[in-house]
């Protein structure tokens, strides 16, 4: 295979796996696609996806890793499987794109990162919020001083419970970490990026088991979170799976500085707005598929050597924040300092 011809193996054909597969098919560097689905209940969906993309279909991960045409593995599996699948791919000499979060335990995240370094493969965790055009624009405007020095931020991310997940793994505390880990990690990562700073303390509240909206699950279903950054910035994050069935996935973000405020709302047609003294206006942002942009970015990193927008250490620190938040929530809102010195999920 030519260096600029990427052979890609996508593992998992759920919502995210199918989204990634469709994006890889549009990337100009992609010359070969294979799909791996080991769950019998997903075979029909996997066959349809493979047929549409003219991709080879594997029902064994080991067989996919033996395919000499594949030099990139894109892992879109439940979080509790990430370490084993990522390490095996790296040890087989494959570059790895891994869905967020990187893992559920700090030791597993570190093992993945260390294996990537040891084997010399390229590795990125798919923190896709850094590729949403409106969020990229916010980052740019903050960096050029459009609102002065950033001081305070708010982020909201909420929906009904994702009951479609395979075997309901999202609802299991030990398999997903709950909403404050799995979903809010998008905002923790973006906040680190936009503040250009690390979190040094968190405080979080979540409903106790008897007060959960979704009583059938063991995972946290709602969280209200404060993040304190080293340079003094403060952020509030609200995240929830406790909204009624069918409620639309909703997000809102705002960041205030010494000379203005920016906010973005996924429910309005001009999602990015800026407010400054004597100015309040909406700004259109040209929409592009963030999943395609993310995957194209990783392909360019492999082929052209372009620097990663999301480094492995970024993914580790986002997980560390998420686990500190979970620890605080489970302990009734007790503040937790970072760096985290213990595992939170056994």
ZAMARGU-4260 file (C-alpha; in steps of 0.2 Angstrom, whole numbers, plus 5000, padded with zeros to 4 digits):
<rodrens>
0) 5000/5000/5000 | 5006/5018/4996 | 5010/5029/5011 | 4996/5041/5006 | 4983/5027/5004
5) 4975/5023/5021 | 4967/5007/5024 | 4954/5009/5038 | 4946/4996/5050 | 4931/5003/5059
10) 4926/4993/5074 | 4908/4994/5080 | 4893/4999/5069 | 4882/5008/5081 | 4878/5026/5079
15) 4896/5032/5081 | 4903/5018/5071 | 4892/5021/5057 | 4895/5040/5058 | 4914/5037/5057
20) 4913/5025/5043 | 4903/5037/5032 | 4916/5050/5036 | 4931/5039/5032 | 4923/5035/5015
25) 4924/5054/5011 | 4942/5057/5016 | 4953/5058/5001 | 4967/5048/5009 | 4956/5033/5012
30) 4959/5019/4999 | 4952/5004/5008 | 4938/5001/5022 | 4934/4986/5032 | 4921/4985/5046
35) 4921/4974/5061 | 4906/4969/5071 | 4906/4955/5084 | 4889/4957/5090 | 4876/4945/5082
40) 4862/4957/5085 | 4871/4970/5075 | 4876/4959/5060 | 4862/4965/5048 | 4866/4983/5051
45) 4884/4979/5048 | 4881/4970/5032 | 4870/4985/5026 | 4884/4997/5030 | 4898/4986/5022
50) 4888/4984/5006 | 4884/5003/5005 | 4903/5008/5007 | 4909/4993/4997 | 4919/4988/5013
55) 4925/4971/5019 | 4916/4964/5034 | 4924/4955/5048 | 4916/4946/5063 | 4932/4944/5072
60) 4943/4958/5078 | 4959/4947/5077 | 4955/4944/5059 | 4953/4962/5055 | 4970/4966/5064
65) 4978/4953/5052 | 4972/4962/5037 | 4988/4969/5028 | 4978/4982/5020 | 4973/4990/5036
70) 4985/5003/5044 | 4972/5013/5054 | 4959/5006/5067 | 4945/5017/5072 | 4937/5010/5088
75) 4919/5015/5091 | 4915/5003/5105 | 4908/5005/5123 | 4921/5014/5134 | 4924/4999/5145
80) 4931/4990/5130 | 4943/5004/5125 | 4959/4998/5133 | 4959/4980/5127 | 4955/4985/5109
85) 4966/5000/5108 | 4981/4991/5115 | 4979/4976/5103 | 4978/4987/5088 | 4994/4997/5093
90) 5003/4981/5096 | 4998/4975/5079 | 5006/4991/5072 | 4990/5000/5068 | 4987/5019/5070
95) 4972/5021/5082 | 4957/5033/5083 | 4948/5030/5099 | 4931/5037/5103 | 4930/5047/5119
100) 4932/5045/5134 | 4949/5037/5132 | 4945/5025/5146 | 4936/5023/5163 | 4952/5022/5173
105) 4967/5032/5174 | 4979/5017/5174 | 4970/5011/5158 | 4972/5028/5150 | 4990/5028/5154
110) 4993/5011/5147 | 4985/5016/5131 | 4996/5031/5129 | 5011/5022/5134 | 5008/5008/5122
115) 5006/5021/5108 | 5023/5029/5112 | 5031/5012/5114 | 5025/5005/5097 | 5027/5022/5088
120) 5009/5022/5081 | 4999/5038/5079 | 4985/5040/5091 | 4970/5052/5094 | 4955/5052/5105
125) 4939/5058/5096 | 4935/5074/5106 | 4924/5080/5092 | 4918/5096/5101 | 4935/5104/5096
130) 4929/5102/5077 | 4912/5109/5078 | 4913/5125/5068 | 4904/5136/5080 | 4915/5130/5095
135) 4931/5132/5084 | 4925/5150/5081 | 4923/5153/5099 | 4940/5147/5103 | 4947/5158/5089
140) 4938/5174/5096 | 4944/5171/5113 | 4962/5168/5107 | 4962/5185/5098 | 4955/5194/5113
145) 4937/5198/5106 | 4930/5197/5124 | 4945/5202/5133 | 4952/5190/5146 | 4940/5175/5148
150) 4934/5173/5166 | 4918/5163/5168 | 4909/5150/5157 | 4893/5140/5157 | 4890/5124/5148
155) 4874/5114/5146 | 4872/5097/5138 | 4856/5087/5141 | 4845/5074/5133 | 4834/5059/5137
160) 4842/5043/5142 | 4851/5034/5127 | 4841/5018/5130 | 4846/5012/5113 | 4864/5008/5119
165) 4869/4990/5117 | 4863/4980/5132 | 4860/4997/5141 | 4879/4999/5146 | 4877/5018/5147
170) 4866/5015/5163 | 4879/5004/5172 | 4890/5014/5183 | 4905/5003/5181 | 4903/5002/5162
175) 4900/5021/5157 | 4903/5032/5173 | 4886/5039/5170 | 4882/5056/5162 | 4895/5066/5171
180) 4909/5056/5163 | 4902/5050/5146 | 4893/5065/5140 | 4900/5080/5150 | 4918/5076/5146
185) 4914/5085/5129 | 4913/5101/5139 | 4927/5098/5151 | 4939/5095/5136 | 4933/5111/5127
190) 4934/5121/5143 | 4952/5116/5145 | 4955/5121/5127 | 4946/5138/5127 | 4953/5144/5144
195) 4970/5137/5139 | 4972/5131/5157 | 4970/5116/5168 | 4957/5113/5181 | 4964/5111/5199
200) 4947/5109/5209 | 4930/5102/5205 | 4914/5101/5215 | 4898/5092/5209 | 4881/5087/5215
205) 4870/5073/5208 | 4854/5066/5214 | 4856/5051/5227 | 4849/5034/5221 | 4832/5037/5228
210) 4830/5053/5219 | 4835/5048/5202 | 4823/5051/5187 | 4829/5035/5179 | 4828/5023/5194
215) 4832/5007/5184 | 4851/5012/5181 | 4866/5012/5193 | 4875/5027/5184 | 4873/5045/5188
220) 4859/5053/5177 | 4861/5071/5181 | 4875/5082/5187 | 4878/5101/5192 | 4897/5104/5192
225) 4909/5118/5196 | 4926/5118/5189 | 4940/5130/5195 | 4955/5133/5184 | 4973/5136/5190
230) 4973/5154/5183 | 4957/5158/5192 | 4944/5155/5178 | 4927/5147/5184 | 4915/5136/5174
235) 4898/5129/5178 | 4893/5113/5169 | 4875/5105/5169 | 4873/5088/5161 | 4858/5076/5161
240) 4850/5061/5154 | 4835/5063/5165 | 4824/5073/5152 | 4808/5064/5145 | 4809/5051/5132
245) 4810/5060/5114 | 4817/5076/5121 | 4829/5083/5108 | 4848/5083/5112 | 4852/5101/5118
250) 4868/5111/5121 | 4872/5128/5126 | 4889/5136/5129 | 4894/5154/5135 | 4910/5162/5140
255) 4912/5179/5148 | 4927/5190/5148 | 4933/5207/5154 | 4926/5215/5138 | 4911/5204/5132
260) 4903/5188/5131 | 4901/5174/5118 | 4887/5161/5118 | 4882/5147/5106 | 4865/5138/5107
265) 4861/5123/5096 | 4842/5127/5095 | 4844/5144/5086 | 4847/5147/5068 | 4862/5159/5071
270) 4870/5149/5084 | 4885/5160/5089 | 4881/5177/5097 | 4893/5190/5104 | 4889/5204/5116
275) 4900/5218/5120 | 4897/5236/5126 | 4885/5244/5113 | 4885/5228/5103 | 4874/5212/5102
280) 4874/5202/5086 | 4871/5185/5079 | 4884/5177/5068 | 4882/5163/5056 | 4895/5150/5055
285) 4897/5140/5040 | 4892/5122/5045 | 4903/5107/5041 | 4902/5090/5047 | 4912/5090/5063
290) 4915/5071/5062 | 4922/5072/5045 | 4933/5087/5050 | 4939/5077/5065 | 4943/5061/5055
295) 4951/5071/5041 | 4962/5080/5054 | 4968/5063/5060 | 4971/5057/5042 | 4982/5072/5039
300) 4991/5069/5055 | 4996/5052/5049 | 5000/5056/5031 | 5006/5074/5032 | 5013/5075/5049
305) 5001/5089/5054 | 5001/5092/5073 | 4986/5085/5083 | 4972/5096/5089 | 4968/5083/5103
310) 4984/5076/5111 | 4984/5060/5121 | 4988/5070/5136 | 4972/5081/5133 | 4962/5065/5133
315) 4970/5060/5149 | 4966/5076/5158 | 4948/5077/5152 | 4946/5059/5159 | 4954/5065/5175
320) 4942/5080/5177 | 4927/5068/5173 | 4933/5056/5187 | 4936/5069/5199 | 4918/5076/5195
325) 4911/5058/5198 | 4920/5056/5214 | 4913/5073/5221 | 4896/5069/5215 | 4896/5052/5223
330) 4903/5060/5240 | 4889/5072/5241 | 4898/5087/5233 | 4914/5087/5243 | 4927/5097/5233
335) 4940/5086/5224 | 4958/5092/5220 | 4967/5088/5204 | 4978/5079/5200 | 4968/5064/5205
340) 4978/5052/5216 | 4966/5037/5215 | 4954/5027/5204 | 4936/5031/5205 | 4928/5017/5196
345) 4934/5000/5203
</rodrens>
